[in-house]
Amino acid sequence: MCGIVGYIGKEEAAPILLDGLSKLEYRGYDSAGIAVFDGESINVAKTKGRLKVLSELTHDGRMLPGTLGIGHTRWATHGSPSDTNAHPHLNSEETIVVVHNGIIENYLKLKKKLESKGYRFVSETDTEVIAHLLDYYYRGNPLEAVTKIMHRMEGSYALGIIFKDHPNELYAVRKDSPLIVGHTDGGSIIASDVPAVLKYTRDVYFIENEEIVRLTEQNMEFFTVDEEPLKKEPVHIDWDANAAEKGGYEHFMLKEMYEQPKAIADTFSPRIKDGRIEIEELGMDDEAIRAVKKIVIVACGSAYHTGMTSKYIFEGMARIPVEVDLASEFRYRDPILTDGTLVIVISQSGETADSLAALREAKEKGCKVLGIVNVVGSSIAREADNVMYTWAGPEIAVATTKAYSCQLIALYLLAMKFAHVRGTISEGELAEMIEDLKKLPAQVEMLLNNKDRIQKFANRYLAAKSIFFIGRGIDYAISMEGSLKLKEVSYIHSEAYAAGELKHGTISLIEDGTLVTALLTQENLYKKMISNIEEVKTRGAFVMAVTNEGHIDVEKAADYVVYIPKTNKYFTNSLAIIPLQLFGYYVAVGRGCDVDKPRNLAKSVTVE
């Protein structure tokens, strides 16, 4: 989710780089930098903080003359936000400079190899490995060096690269992270997203996976990873600037929902190696994992709902007792935290005040604390004993979607790791789970592409007064998040209930036409849920059911059915939540609500 801009041409590069990066600020970032070749040297300016600081540092780019340059706004994934960790990154001789979006999954292995060859590293980033690896393979031919590193790097990346020895060329590379290139009036430009180039061109080339571009002032050449030439056709962009920021989507919330497949893959891919779950940042060896007697999960809002899901998963899969606490209640009940208790604090921002206070309470009581956060260098990340980053990228919309989904993935990985180490799942079961995990991105994408059907259904409930969500087990946890999404963005009263509790009072609220959303993804609770659907149907409810493929008999009980692909029983939340996110979004849009900035809500709750 970082921003990349590069330019080669007749104009001064630095002002164009700064301008392009300013059009990418909506993506979220924590530091910024530019590198410009002045005819003799590659000069770099970078700083922690906002782009405004970089502009002031460079006098709006005037301090870095030259017509060839690359720029970057960084969202930290490896190494906390700092001047040193900011991009661009150089080789030791400062003859090669690179900017990078994405994650290099095998960077530690590459770093060790390079250090054994005498290379010295100054930052904590995975990106610096790229600069030194290019140096290692460079023998005068930039294209050859680029293809060699592509064959050796694992993960996702979009790169902008300058070689001092080739002052009339700019290189761009893509694997799984977006990148576009285009001609300007008197030059060529690269960027990670459309808004950065609209001022300069409307005709762009979308770079596909494992493609390389060599740009000069007047030309651009495309190559495969095997250095074979490619022919590409430009695409004309007619979005206005506002639509371009959202990638053509109407709202950031919808855009971020569509980013979930990639975000999910980014969270699990670096942690699955050779059929094993490897969570290096956990800081616990097998003996320490076996010594855990209890897990306490502390969180707020949607993060609390991921904790509720993981309670069922940890207890069912790893046979470890789990307590889940709202962070705002945790420290006021004087929790009993004994030896062998692991406390997991979950927060998208890493700055949630109640969660931070709970973390400090747990540490005072002598517990090991693991933070699961999205923002590198945040308060929870700094104060936890260990931190597991979700790598969801920044979320602009207040209502979380992709960060929630990535928190689920992080918790799945932890549960699988603990279960395998403690011997509660076999090698075969672990292998099957890993395969199911790898299928989730494509399955989520398939559900998202079914949005038109959900939108049509949502339009029927724009005037609803109350909507209820019901489920059992993991389905109850899904219900809680589905209900929260709806009420956050649409302002319709919505409640989630454990389905077996309906008859203890709540069923009195069911009237003719009341929408009840029922979740049925757990096979062992399937018949119980059918009974609950019949209970509300006889009181006049209209029932929307979300269930697994193959359960067509649900159509006999429910009025409207959404099917999700088959997956492991512990992973169904990741799929069932997608139609509920879409439903909440389209109800809110139909009611004319400000979907990205719901009233009275803040993205990061930093007050108690």
N, C-alpha and C positions, 0 to 999 in steps of 0.2 A: 504493500500500500504506500510505499515511499513514492516520491516524485522524481522523475528524471527528465532533464532537458539537455540537448546538445546542439551546437551550431557550428557550421563551417561556411564561410562566404566572404562577401565584400565588406559587410558591416562589422562594427565592434561587437564582439561576442558577449561580453559581460552584461550589458544592459538587456540583451535579448534573453539571456539565461535567467536573470533576475525576474524579468517580466513573465517568462514562461512558468517559472516556479511559483510566482504569485497566483497564477491561475490554477495551481494544483494544491493550494493551501487547504482547501476543503477536505482533502484526503487525510489530514491530520499528520503532525510531525513534531519532533522535539529538537531538531537541529538542522542546520542548512550549510551548504558550502558550494563553491564554484572553483574550477581550475581553468586557466586560460594560458595558451601558448603565445608568447610575445615575439617569436622569431628566434629567440635564443634559449629561453628557459620556460618551464611549466611553472606558473605561479598559482598558489592555492590560497584561498581565504575560506575559513569555515568557523562556525561558532555554534555553541549550544543556544537554544532559544528560537525566537521568531525570526522570520525572514527580514523583518525590519532592521534587526540588529546587524545582519549581514550586509544589508544595503548601506547602512550608516558606516559600517566598518570599511567598505570599499568605495565610499562616496558615490553610491548608485552605480558602481561598476567601473568608474573612471580610473580607479587605482590599479586595475588589471587590464591593460591594453592588449589587443590581439584579436584576430578574427577567427580563431578556433578555440572552442571551449566546451566544457561539460559542467552541469550543475545538478544538485541533489537536495531534496528535503527528506530527512531520515525519520522513520518510525522505528525506534530501537527494538531489536530482537536479540542481539548478542552484544553485551556490554552496555552499561548504563549511558544515558544521554550525557555527552561531554564534548568539548572541543576536539579532543584527540580521537574519539570514536566517530565523530561526524565524517561524512564523505565530502569530497573525494579522498581516495587512498592511493598512495604512491609506492613504487618499488624503492629500494634503498638509494639507488643512484638518481632518483627523481626523473627518470626518462620514460616511465610508463605511468599513466594515471587512469583510474577506473572509478565509476559510480555503479551502484548495484541495487536492484530491488530483488527481494526474495530471500531464500535461506539455502546456504550450502550445507547439506546434511552431513557430509563427511569432512568438514573443515578441520576437525581435530586431527584426523589421520593425516590429511595433507599438510597441516601445520607441523606436525612432528617430523614428517619427511623433510620438509623445507628447513626446519631448524637443524636437522642432522647434516644438511648441506651448507650450513653456515648462515642461513638467513635469520635476521633478527626482526622481531615484531614489536611495534610500539603501541598498538591498540588491542582492544578485547574483541574486535569484530571478526566475523567470518569473512567479510569482504577483503580485508587486507591480504588474506591467503591468495585471492585472485590476482592481485597486483604482483606478488612475489612469484606465483606460479607462472604468470605470463613472462616474467623476467627469466625464469628458469628455462623455459622452452623457446624463448625468442632468439633466433639466429639471423635476424635481418629481414625475415618475412612475417609481417604481422598476421596475415591470414592463417599461415601455418601454425603459429603460436596459439591463436584463438581456437582453432579446431582441436589442437592437442589438449588444451585445458577442458574443452567441452567433453572430450572423451573420458576425462578423469574426475570431473566434478559431478556430484550427486545432489539433487535438490531442484530448486526453482531459481531462475535468475533472468533478469533483463539487465544488460550491461551497456554502458557507454564507455568507450576506450580511446585514449589518445596515445600514440607513440611519438616521442620527440624526434626520432629519426625519420618520420614520415609526416612532416608538417602540413601536407596538403590532403590528409586523409583523416576521416573520423569513422570509427568502427562501432557498430551496434549489434547486439546478440540477444536472442530470446530463447528461453525454455520455461514455459509455464507461467511466466509473468508478462503482462501486456507491454507491447512496444509498437510505436508507429513511427514512420518516417515520411518526409515530404519535401518538395522543392519550395523555396521561397523566392522572392524577387532578388536574385543575386546570391543565392546560397542554398544550403540544405539544412534540415532541422530534424532532430529526433525527439521523442517525448514518450512518456509512459501513459499519457492519456490525451484525449482530443482537445480539452480546453486550452492546453499550453500552446497549440499551434494555430488556433482559429484566426488569430490576428495576422498570421503570416501566410497561411494557405488553407484551402478547403478541400484539396485533393491529397489524400494520404494513402500510403501503402501499409496494410496491417501485416506485421511480421508474424509468421507462424512458428510453431515449435521447432527448435534446433535449426533456425535460419540465421544467417549472418549478412550484414549489410556493410559495404564499404562506400562511404560517401565522400564526394569532393564538392567543390564549389558549384559545379555544373552537372555532375552525374552521380548516379548511385548504381551499384552492382550488388546483386543478391546471390548468395551461395548456400549450399547445404553444408552440413557438418563434415562432409567428405570433400569439400572445396569444389563441388560441381556447380556450375552456373545455373541460376534460376531465372525464369521470366515471371514478372508479377504485373498485375493491372491495378491502377489507382482506384480508390473509392471516393466519391464526392460526399462531403459532409455538409448537410444543410441545417444542422441543429443551431439553435441560438445558444448564447454563452451559458445561460442558466441550465438549459437542458443538457448541455455538454458536461457540466460538472457532475450531473447525475447519470452520466453514461447513457443518456437517452431515456432513462426511467423517469416516471413522474415524480417520485419522491426518493430520498435517500433510504428510507426504510425498505422500499421494494428492491432497490439496488443492492442493499446489504443482505436481503434474503437470498438474492440470486448469487451473492458471493459465498454463500454457505458451502457449496460443494468444495471449492478450492480451500476455504478456511479450514474445513474439517480435515482435508488431506494434509494441509500444512501442519496441523497439530499432531496427527498420528504418524505421518511418514518418517520423520527423523528418529522416531522412537521404536520403530520396528526394524530389527536388523537380524538377518539370517534366521528368521522364524522365531525370534525372541523379542520380548519387550525389554528395552533398555532405557531407563529413565535416569540418566547420569546425574541430573540435578537433584534427585531425591535425597542423596546423601545417606542412604541406608543400605548396608550390605544384607545378605540373606539372613544372617543371624539376627540382625536388628529387626527385620521384617517379621521373622518368626516370634520375636519377643513382644510384639504389639498385642495387648490384651483387649484394648477398646479404642475405637475411633470416635472422636467428637467433631462434627462438621458444623461450622459457624458461618452464617452468611445472611444476606438481606435480599428481598425481592426475588428476581428471577434466579439469582445465584443460590438462594435458599431452596428453590424448586429443584435445581440440579442436585443439591445435597439430599433432598428427599428421595430423588430417583436413586442416587448412589447408595442410600441406606439399604434399599431392597437388593441392590447388586452386590455390595460388599458382604452383607449377611448371607445372601443366597449362594454366592459364588465362592467367597473366601471364608465364610463361617466366622466372621469377626463381628462382635456386637457394635452397633453404631447408634450414636445419639445425634440428632440434628437439631440445632438451636438457631432461633432468630438471634442475630447478633445483638439487637437492642434489648433482649431479655437475658442473654447469657450471663453477664457479670452481676446482674442484680439478683440472681437466684443462688449465688454462692455455690457454683458448680463443684461437684465432687470429681476431682481429677487426680487419679492415683498413678503409681508407677505403671508403666506400660501403656499409658494413654497417648495416642497421637492426635493432635488437634490440627484439623485442616480448615483454613480460612479461605473463602472463595470471594473474589471481587473482581469485576471487570476493570475498574479504574485503578484499584489498589490504593484508593484514598478514602473509601467509605468509612466515615467516622466511627460508626458503631462497630464495624468489623475490626477496625484498627484497635479500638478499645478492648474488644474481646481478645484479640491477639496478645495484647500486653497483659491482660488478666491471666491468660493461659501460661505465658512465660513466667510470670511472677509465681505461679503455682508449680513451676518446675517442669512443664510439659514441653516436648519437642513440637514445634509448629511448622507446618508446611503451608506455604501460601500458593494458591492457584490464582494467578492474575494475568491480565492482558498487557498492562503498561509496564514496560521495563523501567527499573529505577524508581518505581512508586514507593510510597511509605510502607505498605505491607510487604512489598518485595524486599525492601531494605531491612525491615525489622524481623521478618520470619527467619527461622533457622535455615530453611531451604525454600526455594521458590521454583514452581513449575509454570512456565509461561504458556499461554494458549496460542499465541501467534495468530490471533484472529484478524489483526490489523485494526486500525481505528474505526470506531462507529460514530457516525454523525447523528443519526436518528437517536432520539432519547430512549425510545423503547428498544430494548436489546433483542436481536435475533441471532446474528452469527456469533456473537460472543457467548451467548447462552449455549449454542450448539457446540462450540469448541470446549466450553467447560465440561459438558457431558463427555466429550471424547477423552479429555484429560482424566476424568474420573473412571471411565471404562478402562483406560490403560493401567491406572493404579490398581484397580480391582483385579484385573487379569494378572498383573505382576504379583500381587500379594497372594492370589489364589494358587498360582503356579508354584511359587516359592514354598508355600505352606502345604502343598500337596493335595489341595482340595479339588483341583482339576488336573486331568492327565495331559500328557504331551499332545495327544490327538485332539482333545477338547480345545486346548490352547490354539492349535493350528487352525481348527475350524473357526474359532472366534476371530482370529486374525484375518482370515479370508472374508468373513462376514463384515469385519470392520473396513476392509479395503473396498468393499462393494458400496458402502454407504454414500460416498460422493455422487456416484452415478444414480443411485436410487433417489437421493434428495433432488437431483436435477430433474429426474422424471416427474416427481411430484410437483415441483415448481412449474413445470411446463403444462400442468393440468389446471393452471390458474383460472382460465376462462370459465370452467365449470363451477369453481368455487365462487367466482365473482357473481355469476348469475344467481347462485343460491343466496349469497350474502345480500343481494339487492332486495330480497323479500323481507329482510329483518331490519331495515333502516329505522323503523319506528318502534322497535321493541323497547319495552320498559325494563324487563328483567330476563336474563338468560342464565341457564344453569349448566354446569359441566359435571359429569359424574364418571367415576372409574374406581377400580379396586387395584390394590398393589401398585405397581409401577404406573398403571393407568391413572391412578388417583394423582400421582405427582404430575403427569402430563396434563391432567385436568386443571390443576392449579395454575400452571403456566399459560394454558390456553385461555383461561378466565382472565388472568392478569393482562394478557395482551389485548383482549377485547376492551376491558374497562379503561386501560391506559390511553388508548388512542381514540376510542369511539364515545367514551363517557356514558355508556350504557351500564346499568347496574348488572353485575355478573358475579356469580359465586360458584365455587368448586366444592364438591362434597364427595367423601368416600361413599360409594353407592349404597353400602349397607346401612348408612346412617340416615338415609332419606326418610324412612318410616318413623324416625325419632323426632319428628316435628317439621322438618323442611318440606315434606311432601304436601303440607297444607298450603304452600305457596303456589302449587301447580294449578294453573287455570287453563281453560280452553285456548289453544294456540300458543301456549308458552313453549319456547324452544328449549329443549334439553339436548345437550351434546353428550353422547355416551361413547366412552373409549373401551374397546374390547380387543386388546392385543395379547393378553396373557391367557394361554390355552386352558390352564387349570382353573381359571375364574370365568370362563366363557359362559357356562350355563347360568351361573349366578347373575352375570350381567344381563343376560336375556330376561331373566325374571325381573330385574330392576327396570328394564325398558318397558316391560309389560305393565309394571306398577304405575309408571308415570303416564303411559299411553291411556290407561283406563281413566285417568284424571283429566284427560284432554290435551296432554302434551304433544307437540310435534317433535319427533326425535331424529336428530342427525347422528349417525353412528360412524365411527372410524374404526376399522377392523382390518385384519390381515387378509391378503388375497386367498381366495378359496372358500371363505365363509359366506357363501351366497345366501345361506338360509337366514342371515341377519336381515335380509330384505323383507322377510315375512314379519319381522317384529318392528323394524325401524321404518321411517318414512323416506329417508334419504341416506345413502351409504357411500362413504369414501373408503376405498381400499388402499392399503399400503403394501409394498413388496414384502416378501418373506425375508426375515432376518433372525438373528439370534434373539431369544426372548428378552435378554437384558438390554438390547440395543433399540427396542421398538420406539422409545421416546424420540430418538433422532429422526425418525420418519413420521410418526404420528403428529409431531408438533408442527410440521410444515403446513398441512391444510388448515390448522388452527391459526397459525400466523397469518396466512393468506385471508382467512375468514375475518379476523379482526381488522386487518388492513383495509379490506374492501368495504366492510361495514362503515369504517371511519371515513373513507374517501366518499362513499355515497352520502354520508351525513354532512359533508363539507367541513370536516374537522382538520386542524393543522396536524397532520400525521407525524411529521418529523419533530415537532415541538409541542407536545400536548400541554394543555394548561396546568399550571401549578407544579410541574415536574422539572427535575434537573437531571442531567446525565450522570454527574458524580455527586453523591449526597455527602457533603463534607461537614455537616452539622448533625448533632445528636437529635 
